[in-house]
Amino acid sequence: MNDQGDNDQRISEAKWHRWLLDSTDAGIIGIDQEGRCVFANGASAMLLGYHPQGLRGQKFCQVAHHSLPNGKPYPSDECPIIRAMRTGEPIWLDDEVLWRLDGTAFPVEYCASALRDEDGSVVGGGLVFRNIAERKSVEEHVVETIRTLENDRAQLHAVIDSTMEAIISVDSDQRIAFFNAGAERMFQVHRAEILGKPLDPLIPTSCLSAHREYV
């Protein structure tokens, strides 16, 4: 009776483990020492374009990690997934791609680590990965926006520097933050010598009190 109960408990736990692994949107792969898939959760199969059981028995690096982002073959001796399994040291990366069954690639972040048995011996490797295409797109948009703003700012500074008028800006502490070429000519001082300095020395004494009341 107890043996039957223990067996039922193990079956129940196995089901819960499977349900738990299938509940996440991260792909989870288990590979043996030969690099063959022995386990793949539902998300990994979906992300890679396979039937839920389609990855089992296949060498993962040959079907999903065979090429670099530029399409060139990935040297097998440099594969971080295999290296993590051999060295026992976990590896986290977010600058690689995995390849779908249809031949298309998608950017991923993944953690690869060795799997050990009860005695501590390495029996294979585990891989947890996520599709980060959307995040990469946002990052690229932010970089492009910053680049555009920097170009616009450089163009604006060029226009401001080309005018004959003196243009000065100050920060919240009334220290000089911008000093154009026109200001250099008017006050006979180079911007490198005046940036970060108080504005007061440039204001006529007769106007200084009024300026301080205004700010």
Disulfide bonds with the S-S distance in Angstrom:
none
